[in-house]
Amino acid sequence: MRKLIEQLISDIDEMNHRFERVKSSEVDYDFYKVVKPYAHSIDSKLNELNNYYQQIINTPYMTPLKFNLLISNIQSLSVECHFKRTSRKLFTEKIKSVQYDLKNILTYHV
């Protein structure tokens, strides 16, 4: 589980870099060539993370609702990071929330 959480943290950093690139270039990524395969790869990692559901919700400050929100936010970020119309403020807030939760899981449980 540790390796998976670390990989997701790395993926979140990559999403942030992709977002900054799309914002600075003002050109969206191609949906079928880039966005869809990337989101699919993130979804497969999230499916793997679901295997650890019971362990994760036993982590301090983690509830079933918060876990579901974490999954949902990561899924959203994996798509939103590719489009210039994405709100910087909302994107940044989601990134911070996801990073906090993943690091919390890593600290307390793994």
Order of alpha helices (4+ residues) and beta strands (2+ residues): alpha-alpha-alpha-alpha-alpha
